[in-house]
Amino acid sequence: MDAKFYIICTVFAIAAYLIGGVNAAIVISKLKYKQDIRTLGSGNPGFTNFKRVYGLNGWAIFVMLSDIIKAVIPVSIAMIIFGKLYGMGQFGAAFTGLFAMLGHCFPIWYGFKGGKAFMTGFGTIWFVDWRMALIAMAVFLILLGLIRYMSVASCISSVTCPVVLALLGAESIVVIIISAVSALLVVFRHKENFKKLLQGTESKFTLKKR
């Protein structure tokens, strides 16, 4: 690859990380409720905890959509640019999405303490391979409906992505590796949930406010 390729990669990595680091759950909890979501419920600044604390209202939906859209914007642009310049649209989407997820998990704006990146990853996978995204979404919804543990449904559906991508065929092995790293990031960020599962204290998903 030429020098321009690495420059473009750097620009998208930085932009996606910074955009991904903007956390709607933290912003809305402070502006709307005069509280800090990081001090409430599980302390996680993400959709699930926001919904658990404040209920499934319009603001909770806004938080969820924001976590998705902040990946969609840089990822979709990267897919187009990398696709046109190098025929590597899948790589551009997967690479940029990973950095958006890293920004959500370890945001510079909030002392590198962020969320778990599942929704941000969800916004990414549609641009990597829509068939993979459909299968992952189906796995997620089925598991959430059956066992009602958001953490388990999120992690298993995330791990499904690189497996399905490998079976469907990817642009390159690099895309599959990036997809696997992204999935492992989601699993790693849910480590506390696994501890709660073993202790029998993990909360089940509900649409009601707690």
C-alpha positions, 0 to 999 in steps of 0.5 A: 500500500502507498503512504496515502493509504496509511494516512487515510487509515490514521485519519479515520482511526482518530476521527472514529475514536473521537466521535465514538467517545461522545457518550449520549447516556452521560450527556443526557443524564446530566442535562436532562436528569441532573445526574451522572449515569455512571453513579447509578444502576450498574454504573455503565454509561450505555443504553441498558443501564440508562433504560434500567434507571430512567425507563424505556422512554424517548431519551433511552431510545435517543441514547441507543440510536446515538450509540449506533449512529456515531458508528454509522457516520464514520463507518459508512464514509470509510466504506465508500472511500476505501472502496473507491480508492482501494476496492477495500470497502469491507476493510474500511468499514470494519477498521473504522468501526473498531476504532469507534468501538474503542472510543466508546469503551475508552473515551478520552472525553471521560477519563477513558471510562466508557461503555461496552460498545455493543450498540456501536458495533451493531451500527458497524456490522451492517456496512461490513456485511448486511447478511452477517448483520441480519444473522447476528441480529436474529441470534441476539433477538432470539437469545434475548427473548429466551433468556433475557440476559442482555449481556449473554445475547450481546456477547454471543451475537458479537462472536457470531459475526466473525464466524459467519463472515468467515463462512460467507466469505470476506474481502480478506482475512484481515477483515475477519481478524478485525471482526474477531477483535471487535467481538472480543472487545465486546466480550471483554467489556462484559466481564463484570456481567459474567461475574454477576451471572456466576453469582446469580446477581445479573439483572434480566432485561426488562422494559420497565424502569427499576 
